[in-house]
Amino acid sequence: MFRRYTTISGMLAGSLIAEIGGYTMPFVVGGIVKAYAIPEGWIGFIIAGQIACASLVSIGLAPYLLRLDRRKLAFAGALLVLLGYAGSALSHSADFLVMSRLIGGIGEGILYASIAAVAAETEDADRTFALIWVAVVALAVILFVTLPLLPDWAGPRGIFVALGVVVLALIPMLKNIPPRAGIVDAPTNHKTSSISTHAVTLGLVAALLAILANGYYYFIEGIAQSIGVTEVQAGYAMAISAACALAGPALAHRLGTRFGRTPPLALGYLITGVGAYAVTHAGDQTILTIAMCVSGTAYVFTLPYLLGLAAASGGAPLAAVARGGQGIGSASAPAISGLILLNGGTYQQIGALALGCAIFALLPLIYFGRTSALNSDRARDVK
């Protein structure tokens, strides 16, 4: 029992290091625009490059996760994330900032893969992933409340320093991550190191979820200002929505798989898409806040089931692919939104895209869920 709790603490630390940067990017977008005179639309490409690095690294490591030392991977990833924050805080040019964010993205990708691999091999992967997202959202709430308290002169550099301090505090806990596969007995039929068509399908489904959830997220300041909501009020809306989002993974942890995985996944996709659409069509702060709460809560409710489905279907390698697919969607989202804005589009079109992605994802999601269920039934018959 003690070993289980120490392992979970290591997974939580690694997940927090990998995820907090993405959750706090809306706080630095405005500062980066002012500090480097970069158009808002181009910030989407910088964020996309960072997340794309993370995603490609996670997917690239997937076939080797059954042989690699996950603990060493996690430490290496955390050090690169820390180096990325340090470079971002010290940068005085856009080029150096971009390079630093890409280095941080590589570190995040290494952490994505190593933590997904360990979580996929726990006894109840769905609940493990849910617990991870509870911790990630909880830290995001804390940062949403504390980061705006930094003095104005600190700017985005001050936020990067604050994030670096958080990473330094979490790094020692990575020693609790098991170095090798098999911290619990995983079904042998899951131990595959191949990236198949099955994996590509799941990667697509994961990417669509991230696109529909994150298309508006990195431009929330601009959306708020377009309806007369101040930056401070937008920060309050983000903090409230993050606090509400705690209910998502907590509910997933409570429910587990008693209703299967496909029904909560399909419902989660649709509610996330509807919420994102509502965010971009809000007319005042109240509607904006409610819509963000709905979309954000549904998103982090859906993620544990998506990663749990991957773990149940293909173990550690497929879980890393799903996490990488989610990252690709997260990278594509700000880039697509940036293109929409750079070409004279509106925030409302970003919301329409989100709703379309939710609907489009249903068919491959249902197909994947059915084939995975059939595979599980066959595995039980063999036993």
Buried (B, 14 or more C-beta within 10 A) or exposed (E): EEEEEBBBBBBBBBBBBBBBBBBBBBBBBBBBBEBBEBEBBBBBBBBBBBBBBBBBBBBBBBBBBBEBBBBBBBBBBBBBBBBBBBBBBEBEEBEEBBBBBBBBBBBBBBBBBBBBBBBBBBEBBBBBBBBBBBBBBBBBBBBBBEBBEBEEEBBBBBBBBBBBEBBEEBBEBBBBBBBEBEBEEBEEBBBBBEBEEBBEBBBBBBBBBBBBBBBBBBBBBBBBBBBEBEEEBBBBBBBBBBBBBBBBBBBBBEBBBEEEBBEBBBBBBBBBBBBBBBBBBBEEBEBBBBBBBBBBBBBBBBBBBBBBBBBBBBBBBBBBBBBBBBBBBBBBBBBBBBEBBBEEBEBBBBBBBBBBBBEBBBEBBBEBBEEBBEBBEEBEEEE
